């Protein structure tokens, strides 16, 4: 499956993907103004970033992925930041990093990780983001982040994340399609507020392009190369893509539907395996029992940490909303704004049901 997808994407590399153009990027050895001046993004010197990470000490390393390492940094003004330092600097990785900077500098929302600045010196391009102390939603669902994510908090995370994506789709000007919605790219701060991150393969869409945005071939190839071992691409990828080679805002909706099922089950989305394993979406669909008035047939696959916390009304409605997001055709899926309103209603209904159950 991996090789066939890669071949499919290679065939699409020649497809024209008209991006909105930004100021040109130039290699620089000094902070001399040759890098683009981006709104809200500060230019850091390489020496500054060395100092705030103790020369990129392993003691300050807080993450590592396909592109490189992430370090915790302490700025001279006391602000704590997360610094992404790629180990690869080939053409496509560099374009990906430039996209992260350009897109992140245009968005400002309390539930989106803020770009603090960047560095373009000594042949390197580094990104400086606000620090989120609790790590990714994925790690915390897996018990690695130390956060206690009860049922109510999970609903709140879903709501706040939906608000961020609704902002990107509806209020950002021009609109932005994230195109990499996963539980790994939803981060949590010290108060467990959700923060959407990673705009590396996002697409800024002009008004004339709304409803149709092609998926640049190299973007998916890069993800196949770096993340296929974690099913990051396939478990969340809009099935409509395989017929149209197009990702739209409804593709973000599909991926978010998968994230909602993760919040309920704490299970990774997965792909069909040689051992007979099935994807999370299929597992949920098979288990649903309309006649089960307590757990909707999902008792055995709900995260054990919350199985005694869920209310039937909240669980049933969230699963149904998630499955609407996972409709095969994008036109049948709700918008992110509708999802946001739906989760807000679920939170209110769930709270009422909890009060009634305690009476």
Legacy VTK file of the C-alpha trace (Angstrom):
# vtk DataFile Version 3.0
C-alpha trace
ASCII
DATASET POLYDATA
POINTS 359 float
0.000 0.000 0.000
2.837 2.369 0.881
4.623 1.919 -2.441
1.451 2.276 -4.506
0.550 5.504 -2.716
4.034 6.874 -3.263
3.839 6.036 -6.984
0.432 7.694 -7.176
1.801 10.837 -5.610
4.852 10.863 -7.866
2.537 10.940 -10.872
0.885 14.010 -9.422
4.040 16.045 -8.858
3.526 17.879 -12.126
0.048 19.029 -11.184
-0.069 22.805 -10.918
-0.570 23.938 -7.346
-0.829 27.714 -7.358
0.163 28.997 -3.947
-0.148 32.601 -2.856
3.363 34.028 -3.151
5.293 35.543 -0.259
8.452 37.605 -0.029
11.498 35.743 -1.379
13.703 33.742 0.945
17.466 34.189 0.848
20.325 32.426 2.567
21.869 34.690 5.157
24.748 34.614 7.572
23.490 37.637 9.505
20.209 39.045 10.651
20.606 41.692 7.958
17.028 41.944 6.741
17.439 39.627 3.766
14.863 37.237 5.228
11.192 38.160 4.759
9.698 40.531 7.313
6.713 38.606 8.623
3.977 39.992 10.827
4.434 38.968 14.456
7.489 36.782 13.785
10.764 37.935 15.304
14.100 37.286 13.639
16.502 35.415 15.947
20.231 35.147 15.383
21.745 31.676 15.413
23.897 32.718 18.363
20.803 33.695 20.353
19.240 30.286 19.816
22.482 28.546 20.764
22.562 30.460 24.019
18.937 29.856 24.975
19.285 26.099 24.380
22.743 25.770 25.958
24.222 25.076 22.514
21.340 22.753 21.604
22.072 20.542 24.559
20.523 17.085 24.636
19.254 18.009 28.097
17.006 20.580 26.438
15.731 18.260 23.721
11.981 17.758 24.082
11.176 15.998 20.844
12.539 14.401 17.715
10.945 13.534 14.404
11.639 12.949 10.756
12.748 16.521 10.130
14.970 16.896 13.164
14.908 17.809 16.824
12.881 20.165 19.017
14.545 21.971 21.917
13.213 23.839 24.909
14.743 27.291 24.948
14.948 29.993 27.603
15.024 33.476 26.057
16.806 36.370 27.738
13.435 37.994 28.536
12.321 34.882 30.428
9.990 33.545 27.732
10.146 29.786 27.249
10.001 28.622 23.620
10.145 25.463 21.532
12.794 25.536 18.791
12.597 23.212 15.810
16.000 22.514 14.291
15.794 20.335 11.180
18.661 17.991 10.465
17.738 17.916 6.784
17.942 21.053 4.668
17.228 19.804 1.152
14.989 21.753 -1.199
11.686 20.147 -0.218
12.320 20.242 3.510
13.290 23.890 3.212
10.103 24.690 1.286
8.135 22.892 3.990
9.792 25.002 6.693
9.199 28.202 4.754
5.527 27.235 4.490
5.338 26.684 8.261
6.765 30.137 8.889
4.691 31.950 6.292
1.384 30.364 7.262
1.987 30.531 11.023
2.827 34.225 10.794
-0.628 34.914 9.326
-2.757 33.203 11.960
-3.541 34.472 15.442
-5.910 32.468 17.603
-5.751 31.351 21.218
-6.077 27.714 20.161
-3.301 27.834 17.563
0.377 27.567 18.506
1.973 30.981 18.042
5.049 31.454 15.901
7.471 33.501 17.995
10.133 33.810 15.327
12.682 32.116 13.122
16.371 32.041 12.252
17.924 31.949 8.803
21.674 31.752 9.251
24.654 29.467 8.653
22.725 27.476 6.094
20.008 26.577 8.590
16.362 27.532 8.923
15.030 27.180 12.479
11.528 27.812 13.796
10.711 29.252 17.216
7.249 28.558 18.657
5.460 29.150 21.928
6.162 26.331 24.350
3.357 23.914 25.211
4.394 22.073 28.339
2.058 19.072 28.188
3.019 17.860 24.720
0.732 16.349 22.115
-2.810 15.070 22.520
-1.619 11.744 21.124
1.014 11.305 23.832
-1.405 12.251 26.580
-4.051 9.832 25.329
-1.327 7.181 25.404
-0.482 8.088 29.004
2.893 9.631 28.135
2.205 13.302 28.776
1.137 13.159 32.398
-2.173 14.964 31.851
-5.403 13.672 33.350
-7.805 13.859 30.426
-11.218 13.126 31.853
-14.329 12.960 29.672
-15.301 16.597 30.154
-11.768 17.787 29.373
-11.734 15.713 26.183
-14.955 17.337 25.038
-13.415 20.737 25.767
-10.280 19.842 23.798
-12.469 18.792 20.884
-14.380 22.068 21.071
-11.300 24.288 21.275
-9.582 22.430 18.454
-12.697 22.752 16.299
-12.701 26.481 17.031
-9.144 26.718 15.715
-9.952 24.885 12.498
-13.167 26.861 12.036
-11.070 30.019 12.326
-8.679 28.765 9.648
-11.522 27.828 7.306
-13.989 30.628 7.946
-12.244 33.674 9.407
-8.636 33.602 8.214
-8.168 35.860 5.212
-7.389 34.163 2.953
-8.654 30.844 4.262
-6.174 28.158 5.286
-6.546 24.404 4.858
-4.374 22.653 7.434
-4.007 19.316 5.578
-2.245 17.545 8.453
-4.900 17.248 11.169
-3.811 14.548 13.625
-3.750 14.090 17.390
0.011 14.544 17.144
-0.519 18.099 15.878
-2.871 19.141 18.666
-0.740 20.256 21.598
-1.696 20.964 25.211
-0.415 23.768 27.416
0.014 23.661 31.185
-3.715 24.309 31.654
-4.618 21.606 29.124
-5.820 24.150 26.595
-5.514 22.736 23.088
-3.228 24.382 20.530
-3.236 23.359 16.871
0.273 23.103 15.423
2.270 22.160 12.324
1.336 24.086 9.211
4.090 22.532 7.102
1.850 21.367 4.270
-0.994 23.804 4.799
-2.424 25.635 1.834
-3.504 29.238 1.812
-6.489 29.487 -0.493
-7.571 32.559 -2.410
-11.257 33.349 -2.809
-11.376 31.914 -6.323
-9.880 28.649 -5.072
-12.347 28.080 -2.237
-13.724 24.551 -2.275
-10.883 23.283 -4.438
-7.309 23.011 -3.269
-4.898 20.511 -4.712
-2.597 18.532 -2.494
0.976 19.185 -3.552
2.456 15.796 -4.378
5.706 16.269 -2.548
3.884 16.955 0.698
2.453 13.460 0.918
5.707 11.892 -0.291
7.529 13.623 2.540
5.008 12.269 5.022
5.317 8.774 3.560
9.082 8.999 4.034
9.047 10.403 7.555
5.872 9.247 9.230
4.469 6.143 7.568
5.792 3.976 10.396
3.316 5.746 12.712
0.364 5.644 10.290
0.268 9.434 10.536
-0.657 9.805 6.894
-2.926 6.923 6.080
-5.015 6.794 9.225
-6.248 10.359 8.763
-6.207 10.801 4.997
-9.457 11.725 3.275
-10.482 8.713 1.121
-11.829 11.113 -1.481
-8.244 12.116 -2.195
-7.509 8.792 -3.876
-10.103 9.555 -6.550
-9.647 13.291 -6.961
-6.033 13.977 -5.870
-7.557 17.009 -4.165
-7.733 18.009 -0.522
-10.220 20.675 0.537
-11.374 22.033 3.878
-13.631 18.960 4.074
-10.452 16.858 4.179
-9.554 18.592 7.436
-13.073 17.718 8.595
-12.491 14.037 7.808
-9.213 13.980 9.724
-10.825 15.728 12.670
-13.500 13.036 12.749
-10.706 10.523 13.305
-9.315 12.662 16.132
-12.733 12.670 17.833
-12.773 8.873 17.796
-9.281 8.912 19.300
-10.557 11.104 22.135
-13.175 8.470 22.901
-11.041 5.357 22.537
-7.429 6.539 23.039
-6.600 4.231 20.115
-4.497 5.108 17.100
-6.410 5.266 13.788
-4.352 2.576 12.091
-4.650 0.957 8.699
-5.600 -2.634 7.777
-2.734 -4.867 8.805
-1.501 -8.291 7.668
-2.458 -9.572 11.106
-6.111 -8.895 10.373
-6.243 -5.660 12.354
-8.800 -3.133 11.187
-8.814 0.687 11.240
-10.372 2.470 14.201
-13.194 3.843 12.040
-14.275 0.373 10.984
-13.916 -0.939 14.526
-16.283 1.734 15.833
-18.792 1.201 13.030
-18.881 -2.535 13.676
-19.359 -2.098 17.434
-22.201 0.462 17.427
-25.416 -0.866 18.949
-28.359 1.525 18.844
-30.151 -0.538 21.497
-27.365 -0.126 24.038
-28.669 2.831 26.029
-25.556 3.084 28.183
-22.480 2.741 25.973
-23.887 2.709 22.418
-22.224 -0.685 21.896
-18.754 0.771 22.463
-18.121 -0.430 26.024
-15.139 -2.560 25.022
-13.348 0.074 22.985
-13.913 3.208 25.074
-10.731 4.320 26.832
-10.882 2.559 30.242
-9.853 5.827 31.911
-13.172 7.447 31.010
-15.529 4.514 30.648
-17.173 5.320 34.004
-17.359 9.042 33.211
-19.135 9.162 29.861
-22.834 9.880 29.669
-24.890 8.124 27.040
-26.114 11.373 25.564
-22.618 12.824 25.277
-21.023 9.646 23.946
-23.756 8.888 21.429
-23.840 12.437 20.068
-20.053 12.754 19.777
-19.767 9.426 17.948
-22.555 10.405 15.569
-20.891 13.763 14.892
-17.563 12.051 14.267
-19.156 9.640 11.809
-20.753 12.550 9.945
-17.246 13.957 9.527
-16.130 10.585 8.158
-18.657 10.413 5.332
-17.031 9.196 2.132
-18.068 12.262 0.151
-16.812 15.629 1.339
-20.076 17.294 0.341
-21.878 15.140 2.925
-19.618 16.249 5.773
-20.382 19.191 8.053
-18.280 22.339 8.053
-15.846 23.023 10.875
-18.175 25.747 12.107
-21.034 23.234 12.288
-18.765 20.796 14.114
-17.795 23.500 16.599
-21.462 24.287 17.282
-22.260 20.588 17.539
-19.568 19.913 20.146
-20.644 22.981 22.109
-24.187 21.576 22.231
-22.843 18.172 23.288
-20.958 19.768 26.180
-24.120 21.485 27.364
-26.275 18.371 26.977
-23.625 16.236 28.642
-23.494 18.604 31.600
-27.278 18.498 31.962
-27.298 14.709 31.758
-24.607 14.527 34.445
-26.629 16.749 36.757
-29.781 14.677 36.189
-27.900 11.438 36.816
-26.688 12.787 40.167
-30.146 13.840 41.311
LINES 1 360
359 0 1 2 3 4 5 6 7 8 9 10 11 12 13 14 15 16 17 18 19 20 21 22 23 24 25 26 27 28 29 30 31 32 33 34 35 36 37 38 39 40 41 42 43 44 45 46 47 48 49 50 51 52 53 54 55 56 57 58 59 60 61 62 63 64 65 66 67 68 69 70 71 72 73 74 75 76 77 78 79 80 81 82 83 84 85 86 87 88 89 90 91 92 93 94 95 96 97 98 99 100 101 102 103 104 105 106 107 108 109 110 111 112 113 114 115 116 117 118 119 120 121 122 123 124 125 126 127 128 129 130 131 132 133 134 135 136 137 138 139 140 141 142 143 144 145 146 147 148 149 150 151 152 153 154 155 156 157 158 159 160 161 162 163 164 165 166 167 168 169 170 171 172 173 174 175 176 177 178 179 180 181 182 183 184 185 186 187 188 189 190 191 192 193 194 195 196 197 198 199 200 201 202 203 204 205 206 207 208 209 210 211 212 213 214 215 216 217 218 219 220 221 222 223 224 225 226 227 228 229 230 231 232 233 234 235 236 237 238 239 240 241 242 243 244 245 246 247 248 249 250 251 252 253 254 255 256 257 258 259 260 261 262 263 264 265 266 267 268 269 270 271 272 273 274 275 276 277 278 279 280 281 282 283 284 285 286 287 288 289 290 291 292 293 294 295 296 297 298 299 300 301 302 303 304 305 306 307 308 309 310 311 312 313 314 315 316 317 318 319 320 321 322 323 324 325 326 327 328 329 330 331 332 333 334 335 336 337 338 339 340 341 342 343 344 345 346 347 348 349 350 351 352 353 354 355 356 357 358
